[in-house]
Amino acid sequence: MLNGFHHVAIICSDYPRSKQFYTEILGFSVIAENYREARDSYKCDLALADGSQIELFSFPSAPTRPSRPEAQGLRHLAFKVDDLDAAIQKLTDKGVECEPIRVDEYTDKRFTFFQDPDGLPLELYEVAL
């Protein structure tokens, strides 16, 4: 029935800052960008080369995330990487701080967390090696 995820929607507090983070730092491409005057908000469709997409929204006065990462709802967003060390280095070179590398006790795969500009937990999960 299901064929995978099409997109994940993220509401940001500072649209230009978040758009820059997801495009220039994480490497997403802009598919479409629309200002919705009736809502005083932007909707930007972003994609990775494999087709994974994020819908980046801005809404005036959206409430902040209540806690990290244990709030109800989406806990975090994980990205597949082939080489965790190389991915961490690229983020570090761009000023993004990553947590220490951990190992998933059930899969023995390595992973780490970092944050988007609004503190949304993002994960790098190594799938190769």
Secondary structure as UniProt FT lines:
FT   STRAND          7..12
FT   HELIX           15..20
FT   HELIX           21..25
FT   STRAND          29..36
FT   HELIX           37..39
FT   STRAND          41..47
FT   TURN            49..50
FT   STRAND          53..58
FT   TURN            60..61
FT   TURN            68..70
FT   STRAND          77..81
FT   HELIX           84..93
FT   TURN            94..95
FT   STRAND          102..103
FT   TURN            105..107
FT   STRAND          110..115
FT   TURN            117..118
FT   STRAND          121..126
//
